[in-house]
């Protein structure tokens, strides 16, 4: 049996953040994106509540769960890109504090 390991898959120690400041900045980036996703989720939920009921599908528990999941995934996808810019603004503001600390 000939097993080969693709070197692109193997992670090396050089590619992972090693110092505390780099780890803090990566964690801050993820947290700011998560916050923007949460904000977008709540915004989408409020927007859905403003639309009157009715239409093609009846309103029941399964459609509510689906819409909540759809809103959550839509918000996550939007925040991974440029999003509204709130997450990026938060990151820049707080990253300055991390840079000063070290």
ChimeraX attribute file (.defattr): number of C-alpha atoms within 10 A of each C-alpha:
attribute: neighborCount
match mode: 1-to-1
recipient: residues
	/A:1	3
	/A:2	3
	/A:3	5
	/A:4	6
	/A:5	7
	/A:6	7
	/A:7	8
	/A:8	7
	/A:9	7
	/A:10	8
	/A:11	9
	/A:12	9
	/A:13	8
	/A:14	7
	/A:15	7
	/A:16	10
	/A:17	13
	/A:18	10
	/A:19	8
	/A:20	10
	/A:21	15
	/A:22	14
	/A:23	13
	/A:24	15
	/A:25	19
	/A:26	14
	/A:27	12
	/A:28	19
	/A:29	19
	/A:30	15
	/A:31	15
	/A:32	20
	/A:33	26
	/A:34	17
	/A:35	17
	/A:36	24
	/A:37	26
	/A:38	16
	/A:39	16
	/A:40	21
	/A:41	21
	/A:42	16
	/A:43	14
	/A:44	19
	/A:45	15
	/A:46	11
	/A:47	10
	/A:48	14
	/A:49	10
	/A:50	9
	/A:51	8
	/A:52	7
	/A:53	10
	/A:54	8
	/A:55	7
	/A:56	5
	/A:57	8
	/A:58	10
	/A:59	11
	/A:60	8
	/A:61	9
	/A:62	10
	/A:63	12
	/A:64	11
	/A:65	11
	/A:66	11
	/A:67	15
	/A:68	17
	/A:69	13
	/A:70	14
	/A:71	20
	/A:72	19
	/A:73	14
	/A:74	15
	/A:75	23
	/A:76	20
	/A:77	13
	/A:78	16
	/A:79	24
	/A:80	14
	/A:81	10
	/A:82	12
	/A:83	17
	/A:84	13
	/A:85	13
	/A:86	17
	/A:87	24
	/A:88	17
	/A:89	12
	/A:90	17
	/A:91	20
	/A:92	15
	/A:93	11
	/A:94	15
	/A:95	18
	/A:96	11
	/A:97	11
	/A:98	14
	/A:99	12
	/A:100	7
	/A:101	8
	/A:102	7
